Amino acid sequence: MNPDFTPPHERGRQAEADRIDLAGRRVVVTGGAGFLGTALVHALRVRGVTDVFVPRRADYDLTNEDACRRLYRDERPDVLIHLAAEVGGIGANRDNPGRYFYANMAMALHLIEQARAHDLGKFVMAGTICAYPKFTPVPFREEHLWDGYPEETNAPYGIAKKAAMVMLYAYRMQYALRSAYLLPVNLYGPSDNFDLHTSHVIPALIRKCVEARDAGADHIEVWGTGSASREFLYVDDAAEGIIRAAETMHEPIPINLGTGHEITIRDLVHLIARLTGFCEDDAQLEAKIRWDPTKPDGQPRRCLDTERAKKNLGWRAEVGFEEGLRRTIAWFEAQS
């Protein structure tokens, strides 16, 4: 078994004749009411996909095998796009390692098995960049996924998501289940989760800076040292990449979705402080930030190679980083 899960005859090849037109198909989107899911469902509708179903936890607990079986029986999807996840920032990952492994593994396990049992046409899954080894060479290339253990604070979540890719590959070999597997980098944009305990870094920083600005506070507190780097992808760009994979990919070849550009957390804090108006004077910026080095930085660096997405999907990110941040800040302020 190739550790890249890419059959040699399939690498870089997707026949145009095999392209799926999603219009007219019944598409189920797990997690479709969430941050990425909302953007993806909107993008599907723009494409002319009118038959979209979003399961809610109150009706279908996807960690339960019987609920997953009932979902397929009730809704009879042609395509299932699996975005649902239990996930959070560094703090939430540290507090819930067991739950995050179990919930994410259970959802994938049951949904993929029931896809086989119900002869699903296509299973599309969003994995996580947390699956990469802690010290992956930059830029991250998909063939590096198996070169080491993930960063410790989010390893249970990342490994559960990566195990699902192995399951999809096994089911493709044995049962001919068509599937696609994407690795989106850190997402951001309007409608993100701005809860300070469970949110990721961009919404947390936007909230801290806006609230500090409005309160006239003289500083904000930020976890870590600021030395780690991250790459960020606007949510609408991620949705487009996933839809293109649903239309064209039939093997669970891991495909990065990102911009190929990284920024240190320190520079990110400075940028958000300026864009929110918390501190527009570069000379005073660092004095207004109190770093807490007792808290973890997480993975040292994240920056993706996106050539496989360009080659297989004809996809690249379209929204510039500052423009995306401005849209996100404007959305948050409108909700406040």
C-alpha positions as CSV (number, residue, x, y, z in Angstrom):
1,M,0.0,0.0,0.0
2,N,1.4,3.3,-1.0
3,P,1.7,5.6,2.1
4,D,0.5,8.5,0.0
5,F,-2.6,6.5,-0.8
6,T,-2.2,7.4,-4.5
7,P,-2.4,4.5,-6.9
8,P,0.4,5.1,-9.4
9,H,-1.9,5.0,-12.4
10,E,-4.2,7.6,-10.8
11,R,-1.7,10.2,-9.9
12,G,-2.5,13.5,-11.5
13,R,-5.2,12.0,-13.7
14,Q,-8.9,12.6,-13.5
15,A,-10.8,11.9,-16.8
16,E,-13.1,14.7,-17.8
17,A,-15.6,12.1,-18.9
18,D,-15.9,11.0,-15.2
19,R,-16.8,14.4,-14.0
20,I,-20.0,14.4,-11.9
21,D,-22.6,17.1,-12.4
22,L,-24.0,17.7,-8.9
23,A,-27.1,19.5,-10.2
24,G,-29.9,17.0,-10.1
25,R,-28.2,14.9,-7.4
26,R,-29.3,14.4,-3.9
27,V,-26.5,15.8,-1.7
28,V,-26.3,15.3,2.1
29,V,-23.8,17.7,3.8
30,T,-23.0,16.7,7.4
31,G,-22.0,19.7,9.4
32,G,-23.9,21.8,6.8
33,A,-25.2,24.2,9.4
34,G,-21.7,25.0,10.6
35,F,-19.1,27.5,9.5
36,L,-17.7,25.7,6.5
37,G,-20.9,23.9,5.9
38,T,-23.0,27.0,5.5
39,A,-20.5,28.4,2.9
40,L,-20.5,25.0,1.1
41,V,-24.3,24.7,1.0
42,H,-24.6,28.2,-0.4
43,A,-22.0,27.4,-3.1
44,L,-23.9,24.2,-4.0
45,R,-27.1,26.2,-4.5
46,V,-25.3,28.8,-6.6
47,R,-24.1,25.8,-8.8
48,G,-27.8,24.8,-9.3
49,V,-27.8,22.0,-6.7
50,T,-31.3,22.2,-5.3
51,D,-31.7,18.9,-3.5
52,V,-29.5,19.4,-0.4
53,F,-30.1,18.0,3.0
54,V,-28.3,19.0,6.2
55,P,-28.8,16.6,9.1
56,R,-29.0,18.0,12.6
57,R,-27.7,16.4,15.7
58,A,-31.1,16.4,17.4
59,D,-32.3,14.1,14.6
60,Y,-29.1,12.2,13.7
61,D,-26.3,11.7,16.2
62,L,-23.6,10.7,13.7
63,T,-21.5,9.1,16.4
64,N,-24.2,6.4,16.6
65,E,-24.3,3.6,14.1
66,D,-28.0,3.3,14.0
67,A,-28.5,7.0,13.4
68,C,-26.0,6.9,10.4
69,R,-27.9,3.9,9.0
70,R,-31.2,5.8,9.4
71,L,-29.7,8.9,7.7
72,Y,-28.9,6.9,4.6
73,R,-32.2,5.1,4.6
74,D,-34.3,8.3,5.1
75,E,-32.5,10.6,2.8
76,R,-31.0,8.3,0.1
77,P,-28.1,10.5,-0.9
78,D,-26.2,10.2,-4.2
79,V,-23.3,12.2,-2.7
80,L,-22.4,12.7,0.9
81,I,-20.0,15.5,1.9
82,H,-18.8,14.9,5.4
83,L,-17.8,18.1,7.2
84,A,-19.2,17.4,10.7
85,A,-16.5,17.4,13.4
86,E,-16.0,18.0,17.0
87,V,-13.0,20.4,17.1
88,G,-11.7,23.5,18.8
89,G,-8.6,25.6,19.4
90,I,-5.6,24.5,21.4
91,G,-7.4,24.9,24.8
92,A,-10.4,22.8,23.7
93,N,-8.1,20.1,22.2
94,R,-6.2,19.9,25.5
95,D,-9.4,19.6,27.5
96,N,-11.1,17.0,25.2
97,P,-8.6,14.7,23.6
98,G,-10.6,11.5,24.3
99,R,-13.9,13.0,23.1
100,Y,-12.4,14.5,20.0
101,F,-10.8,11.2,19.0
102,Y,-13.9,9.2,19.7
103,A,-16.5,11.5,18.1
104,N,-14.5,12.1,14.9
105,M,-13.5,8.5,14.5
106,A,-17.0,7.2,15.2
107,M,-18.7,9.6,12.8
108,A,-16.3,8.7,9.9
109,L,-16.4,4.9,10.8
110,H,-20.2,4.7,10.7
111,L,-20.8,7.1,7.8
112,I,-18.2,5.3,5.5
113,E,-19.5,1.8,6.4
114,Q,-23.1,2.8,5.7
115,A,-22.0,4.4,2.4
116,R,-20.8,1.0,1.4
117,A,-23.9,-0.7,2.6
118,H,-26.2,1.7,0.8
119,D,-24.2,1.9,-2.4
120,L,-23.4,5.6,-2.2
121,G,-22.2,7.2,-5.4
122,K,-19.6,9.5,-3.8
123,F,-18.2,10.1,-0.3
124,V,-16.3,13.4,0.1
125,M,-14.5,14.1,3.4
126,A,-12.8,17.2,4.8
127,G,-9.8,16.1,6.8
128,T,-7.5,18.4,8.8
129,I,-4.1,19.9,8.6
130,C,-3.6,18.7,12.2
131,A,-3.0,15.3,10.7
132,Y,0.5,16.4,9.5
133,P,3.6,15.5,11.6
134,K,4.7,18.1,14.1
135,F,7.9,18.9,12.3
136,T,6.8,18.5,8.7
137,P,9.1,20.3,6.3
138,V,7.6,23.5,4.9
139,P,5.7,23.7,2.6
140,F,3.7,20.7,3.6
141,R,3.3,18.2,0.8
142,E,0.8,15.4,0.9
143,E,3.4,12.7,0.7
144,H,4.7,13.9,4.1
145,L,1.5,12.9,6.0
146,W,3.1,9.7,7.3
147,D,6.5,11.0,8.3
148,G,5.9,11.5,12.0
149,Y,3.5,12.1,14.9
150,P,1.3,15.1,14.9
151,E,1.7,18.0,17.3
152,E,0.7,16.7,20.7
153,T,-2.2,19.0,21.6
154,N,-4.3,18.1,18.6
155,A,-2.9,14.6,17.7
156,P,-6.1,12.7,18.8
157,Y,-8.2,14.8,16.5
158,G,-5.7,14.7,13.6
159,I,-5.1,11.0,13.8
160,A,-8.9,10.2,13.9
161,K,-9.3,12.2,10.7
162,K,-6.3,10.6,9.0
163,A,-7.5,7.1,10.0
164,A,-10.7,7.9,8.1
165,M,-8.7,8.5,4.9
166,V,-7.1,5.0,5.3
167,M,-10.6,3.6,5.6
168,L,-11.8,5.4,2.5
169,Y,-8.8,4.0,0.6
170,A,-9.4,0.5,1.9
171,Y,-13.1,0.7,0.8
172,R,-12.1,2.0,-2.6
173,M,-9.9,-1.0,-3.1
174,Q,-12.3,-3.6,-1.7
175,Y,-15.7,-2.2,-2.4
176,A,-15.1,0.3,-5.2
177,L,-16.5,3.2,-3.1
178,R,-15.7,6.4,-4.9
179,S,-14.4,9.1,-2.6
180,A,-12.4,12.3,-2.2
181,Y,-10.3,13.6,0.7
182,L,-9.3,17.2,1.3
183,L,-6.9,18.8,3.8
184,P,-8.0,22.4,4.3
185,V,-5.6,24.6,6.1
186,N,-6.9,26.9,9.0
187,L,-10.1,28.5,7.8
188,Y,-11.5,31.9,8.6
189,G,-14.3,34.2,7.5
190,P,-17.7,35.6,8.3
191,S,-19.9,33.4,10.6
192,D,-16.9,31.8,12.2
193,N,-16.9,30.7,15.9
194,F,-15.9,33.7,18.0
195,D,-16.2,31.9,21.4
196,L,-12.8,32.6,23.1
197,H,-12.5,29.0,24.6
198,T,-13.4,27.0,21.5
199,S,-12.5,29.3,18.6
200,H,-9.4,29.2,16.4
201,V,-6.8,32.0,16.4
202,I,-8.3,34.5,13.9
203,P,-11.8,34.9,15.4
204,A,-10.3,34.9,18.9
205,L,-7.9,37.7,18.0
206,I,-10.6,39.7,16.3
207,R,-12.9,39.4,19.3
208,K,-10.1,40.4,21.7
209,C,-9.0,43.4,19.7
210,V,-12.5,44.7,19.0
211,E,-13.6,44.3,22.6
212,A,-10.3,45.9,23.9
213,R,-10.8,48.8,21.4
214,D,-14.4,49.4,22.5
215,A,-13.5,49.2,26.2
216,G,-10.4,51.4,25.9
217,A,-8.2,48.7,27.3
218,D,-4.5,49.2,27.2
219,H,-3.6,45.6,26.2
220,I,-4.8,42.2,25.1
221,E,-3.5,38.8,26.2
222,V,-2.3,36.2,23.6
223,W,-1.3,32.6,24.2
224,G,2.2,31.5,23.3
225,T,5.3,33.4,22.1
226,G,4.0,34.5,18.7
227,S,6.8,32.6,17.0
228,A,4.7,29.9,15.4
229,S,3.5,30.4,11.8
230,R,0.2,29.6,10.3
231,E,-1.5,29.7,6.9
232,F,-5.1,30.7,6.5
233,L,-7.8,30.1,3.9
234,Y,-11.0,32.0,3.4
235,V,-14.0,29.8,3.9
236,D,-15.6,30.4,0.5
237,D,-12.4,29.3,-1.2
238,A,-12.4,26.1,0.9
239,A,-16.0,25.4,-0.1
240,E,-15.2,25.8,-3.8
241,G,-12.2,23.4,-3.5
242,I,-14.4,20.7,-1.8
243,I,-17.1,21.0,-4.4
244,R,-14.6,20.6,-7.2
245,A,-13.3,17.5,-5.5
246,A,-16.9,16.1,-5.3
247,E,-17.3,16.8,-9.0
248,T,-13.9,15.3,-10.2
249,M,-12.2,13.0,-7.7
250,H,-12.9,9.3,-7.3
251,E,-9.9,8.2,-5.2
252,P,-9.2,9.5,-1.7
253,I,-5.9,11.0,-2.7
254,P,-5.1,13.6,0.0
255,I,-5.3,17.1,-1.5
256,N,-4.2,20.2,0.4
257,L,-6.4,23.3,0.2
258,G,-4.5,26.4,1.1
259,T,-2.9,29.6,-0.2
260,G,0.8,28.6,0.1
261,H,1.6,31.7,2.2
262,E,2.3,31.7,6.0
263,I,2.4,34.4,8.6
264,T,3.7,34.3,12.2
265,I,1.2,34.6,15.0
266,R,3.1,37.8,16.1
267,D,2.6,39.4,12.7
268,L,-1.0,38.2,12.6
269,V,-1.7,39.8,15.9
270,H,-0.2,43.1,14.7
271,L,-2.2,43.0,11.5
272,I,-5.5,42.3,13.2
273,A,-4.8,45.0,15.8
274,R,-4.3,47.5,13.0
275,L,-7.3,46.4,10.9
276,T,-9.7,46.5,13.9
277,G,-8.4,49.9,15.0
278,F,-7.3,48.6,18.4
279,C,-3.8,49.9,17.7
280,E,-2.8,51.6,14.5
281,D,0.6,52.9,15.7
282,D,3.2,50.3,14.8
283,A,5.6,51.7,17.4
284,Q,3.0,51.0,20.2
285,L,1.8,47.6,19.0
286,E,4.1,45.3,21.0
287,A,3.5,47.3,24.2
288,K,-0.3,46.5,23.8
289,I,0.2,42.8,23.5
290,R,1.0,40.6,26.5
291,W,2.2,37.2,25.5
292,D,1.7,34.2,27.7
293,P,4.6,31.8,27.0
294,T,3.3,29.3,29.6
295,K,0.7,28.4,27.0
296,P,1.5,26.2,24.0
297,D,2.3,27.6,20.5
298,G,1.0,24.4,18.9
299,Q,2.7,23.2,15.7
300,P,5.8,25.3,14.9
301,R,4.9,26.0,11.3
302,R,2.1,25.5,8.8
303,C,2.3,26.3,5.2
304,L,1.0,24.1,2.4
305,D,2.1,23.1,-1.1
306,T,-1.0,23.4,-3.2
307,E,0.2,22.0,-6.5
308,R,-1.9,18.9,-6.3
309,A,-5.1,20.9,-5.9
310,K,-4.2,23.0,-9.0
311,K,-3.3,19.9,-11.0
312,N,-6.3,17.7,-10.0
313,L,-9.0,20.2,-9.3
314,G,-8.0,23.3,-11.3
315,W,-8.4,25.2,-8.0
316,R,-6.6,28.0,-6.3
317,A,-7.5,30.4,-3.5
318,E,-9.0,33.7,-4.8
319,V,-9.6,35.9,-1.7
320,G,-6.5,37.9,-0.5
321,F,-5.7,37.6,3.2
322,E,-6.2,41.3,4.2
323,E,-9.4,41.4,2.2
324,G,-10.7,38.3,3.9
325,L,-9.8,39.7,7.3
326,R,-11.6,42.9,6.6
327,R,-14.7,41.0,5.6
328,T,-14.5,38.9,8.7
329,I,-14.0,41.9,11.0
330,A,-16.9,43.7,9.4
331,W,-19.2,40.7,9.9
332,F,-18.2,40.4,13.6
333,E,-18.7,44.1,14.3
334,A,-22.2,43.9,12.6
335,Q,-23.2,41.1,15.0
336,S,-21.9,42.9,18.1
